[in-house]
Amino acid sequence: MIRKLIVTAALVLAAPVAAHAADCSVDLEGNDAMKFNKSAIEVPKSCKDFTINLKHTGKMARNVMGHNVVVSATSDMSGVNSDGVKAGLPNDYIKPDDARVIAHSKVIGGGETTSVKIPVAKLGAGPYSFFCSFPGHAALMKGTLTVK
């Protein structure tokens, strides 16, 4: 009986930790219609790192309709995006060593997945945006990222 109580207590105490860990990531999908399935992401300030898991739900190849996810200050988004276009697909449409980029994933094609980890300590008051830097995509594939 005592052993059963100890096991039950351990499971109850572990439950909040497991639920908290799930709050430190989000699943984001991009499709062939140049749309993300989310327009806002909330990052708990209690997380050390926050992970965005990107899935391309379309069928087109990465060089035709590739998607990535880039995080930057909202005020830097336009510059990061235009410099990324010049950097090209070999650089995942991100200017190498661009200090304005907080985090970014690689460019993926239909059916592929990738993840990007954001050190939450790099995020201040914001405002922040996430977007796809594939040429022409950021106009539709963007959203807000907020630390709460």
N, C-alpha and C positions, 0 to 999 in steps of 0.2 A: 504494500500500500504506500509506504513512504517513497519507494523507488518510483512508483507511478506519479506521485505528486511532484517529485523532483523533475522528472522528464516533462511533465505538463508545464511546470513553472518555467523550465528552460525554453520550451517552445513558445510560450507566451512572451517571454522577455526577448526572444530573438525576432519575433514578428515585426516590431517597429523598425528594427535595423534593416530587415529585408525590404520593407515598404519604403524606407528612406532611400535605400540604394537605387530603387527603381525610379525615384524622382530625379536622379542625376543623369538621365538620358531621355532622348526623344526619338521617335521614329518619324522620318520625313520621307515622303514619296514625291518623285517627279515623273511626268509622263510625256508622251509624244506630242501632246497639245500645249507644251510649255507651261505647265501649271504644277505648283507644289500643292500638296493636300493640306497645308497649314499656312496661315498668314501671320501667326504670332507664336513665339516660343518663350516660355517663362523658365528662367534658370534660378533655382533656389540658391540663395547666397550661402547656405550651409554646405553646399557641395564643394569639394576640393577641385574636382574636374567635372565637366559636363560633356557628355558625348551626344553628337548628332549622328544617327544611323540613317544614311541615305540609300534609298532603293529606287532604281529607275524601273518603273512599271511598264514602260513602253517596249517597243521592239526594234527601234532604229539604233544604228551603230553610233559609237561615241564621236566619230568624226563628222557625223551628219546631224545628230540630235542628242549630243552628249550633255550631261548635267553634272554639276558639282555644287557644293555649298560653301560659300565664303561668308565669314563674319568680319565686320568692320564697324567703326563708328558710322552712323548714318551720314554724317557730313563728309566722310571719306569715300562713300560708296561710288559715286560717279567717277572719281579719279582712279580708284582701284579698278573699276570695271574697264575704263578706257585704256589704262596701261596694260591690263590683262589681255585685252584683245590683241594688242601689239606683241605680247609675249608668246602668243600662239598655243596650239594644242600640246606641243611637247613640254610646255611649262604649266599645263592645266589651266591656261588662260589666267595666270597670276604672274605678275612681274616678279622675278627672283628677288628674294630678300626685301620685299615691300614691307616696311615697318608699319604701314597702315593696316595691314592684314593681321587680324587677331588670330584667325585660324582658317584653314581651308582644306577641303578634301580633294582627291584626284577627280578627274573627269571620267565618268562611267557611261556606258551605253546600255541599251535595253536589256533588261533581265539581270543586270549587275547590281552589286551593293558595295558600299564603302562606309567608313566611319571617320569622324574627325573629333578629336578630344580638345576641349577648350579649358585651359587653366582659368578657373573662375577668378583667381586673384588678378588676372589681366583685365577684368571687367570692372569699371568704375560705375559712375552714375548713369552713363549713357547719354543720349539714346544710341542704340545699336541696331543694325540691320543684318539680315542674312539674305543671300541672293545667289543666283547662278550666274557665273561670269562667262559662260559660253556666249559668243557674239550674238547680240540681239535678245537674249533671254531675260536679262535683268529687268526689262520693262514690265514683264508679267510675273516672273519668278522671283519674288521678293517678299519679305515680311519683316516684322519687328522682333527683336530679341531683347527681353527685359530681365534684369536681375531683381528678384523679389526676396 
